[in-house]
Amino acid sequence: MVEAGDIRRERFLREPVVESKGELKHWIDALVDWLEERFKARSKDVYVVNGGLSVSGLQHVGRLRGEVVIPEVVRRILESRGLQVRQYLTLYTQDAWKGKESQRRAFSDPESAKRYTGWPLVRVPDPKGELPSWIDRFWADFGPYIKDFTDGKVEVVTTTDMYRGKLLEFVKLSIARREEIRQIVNKYRGRKPYPPGWIPFEPRCQNCSRIDTTEALEVDFENERVRYRCRGCGHEGWAPLWDGKLNWRIEWVGVWWALGVDFEPYGKDHATPGGSRDSANELAVKVYGIMPPEGLPYEWVSLKTRNGESDMSSSDFIGFTPREWLEVAHPEVLRFLILRTPPMRKLSLGLREIPLYYDQYYRAERVYYRVESTGRREEDILLSRSYELSYTRGKPPSTMPAQPPYTHIAILAQILPEELWESEAPRRLQRSGHLPEKPSDFDLERIRSLLPRAKRWAELYAPEYMRIKILKELPQEILEQIPAEIREKLRGLGDALAVLTEWNEDAIKQAMIEYTRGWDSKERKTFYRYFYMIFVGRESGPRAAPLLSLLDREFVVERLRSV
């Protein structure tokens, strides 16, 4: 058995590259080496990895880290080594709805929503009244997108269904062994020990539907029911053994028992010595006679905002969802960021930073194809392997793809009508030097899939200067504002650009540097203010050279000379 305290001391929790089996390896390869030895000691035909989520509210991307992506990559590496592995994601749908203010605000009438406090999540209605339940509403932005962030082989199960199946048997077993369970659980509860006779099952009140205010009094095994008293409404009655839930520590072990789990990551809050993971391990071994799964604690993912960072939270509705990520970026980029960061190191994410994440991803891509090196072997291993494992289907292409900067694509998506994306976008990127003359199918697909994402990013998250619309005609009111000396300089820039032998970003940038050489900062600032006004109608915009490289030379030169 591996206790929580043991796994926390493993180096790969915090170090990106560690020595394993005599060589330097990416942290997740070292993790798999560690797991493979322990799995073989278990001697099973099929091994099981699992993650667990409670759909208490916003299903943010942070929940992909430890519960989906890490287990999926572990599974795939183990499979490549010849092991048979099955992956589950368990939804704890019987958990009580807390009725927090942040949860109640999801309803049009937050005050009346208080009546759902304590209900099983699966029974809380959809706040918008369109779907069967609260869970259906907030799972909609997460569940259907798991296949985009994985190879699609993750099986989702719910505790609601399990209590009508395998967990029902576990409930009976737990009630039969309740005194052994009570003694162990009380060791970890401290000041509020459970009294003798305690039944570790929380039935749903058949009158008020609360699951957090009931006390089980008597069990009828033959008819699979439990008699209870509700502290909330005072009702006494009988409830089926499948209509409720076990104490959460016991339920956790029940999922391991029912699914045969061999590996399961868990949030850092469970990793405290003497905490919930240790208690669950002891219950598993001493009461149920099973070996607890190998564990992996992981840090929370935080939301990066203009005002700082805060931990993503489901019930507090802090963060953004997988659906929102896919609107603006590829799933591989998020996988890369997760895999680049060891599990017990903080990972901070924000949608405004998407272009930066693409820059980092492209750098790792160059390292993978050995076009570039960081100069540090450990860093090269980390970036290269994180990039390789970021692919959800198969391996990276045989040759390095084109890397059009995300901000360039964002500009292009705004200045080109959508009906011209397919035909004109590749041509302009070729001309600007960001796409080879003979692009691969992968290159073209990358561009096709980036254009709508980058446009959406520009609309929702880009800084104001990146949101542009090229003026088709130069309005008279703008023309009249331009001082005579600036008009002359703008026309001069048009002449300088007209004679370029190549129309790409580097050539344009160099020409503009040469043209403005010797100007003082005030002169240059005034010039560029009017430069942007004649192209985008305001005093600032994206960097000049990338912007011009994506426009037709004739249009640019004519616009500059026309002032």
Secondary structure, DSSP 8 states (H G I E B T S, - for coil): ---HHHHHT-GGGT-SEEEETTEEEEHHHHHHHHHHHHHHHH--SSEEEEEEE--SS---THHHIIIIIHHHHHHHHHHHTT--EEEEEEE-TTSB----HHHHTTSSSTTGGGGGTTSBGGGS--TTSSSS-HHHHHHTTTGGGHHHHS-S-EEEEEHHHHHTTHHHHHHHHHHHTHHHHHHHHHHHHTTS---TT---EEE--TTT--SSSEEEEEEETTTTEEEEEETTT--EEEEETTSEEE-HHHHHHHHHHHHT-SEEEEEGGG-STTSHHHHHHHHHHHTS-----EEEEE--EEEEETTEEEE-BTTTTBS--HHHHHHHS-HHHHHHHHHHS-TTS-EEE-GGGHHHHHHHHHHHHHHHTTS---S-HHHHHHHHHHHHHH-SSS---SS------HHHHHHHHHHS-GGGHHHHHHHHHHHTTSS-SS--HHHHHHHHHHHHHHHHHHHHTS-GGG-----SS--HHHHTTS-HHHHHHHHHHHHHHHT-S--SHHHHHHHHHHHTTT--HHHHHHHHHHHHHHHHSSS--S-HHHHHHTS-HHHHHHHHHT-
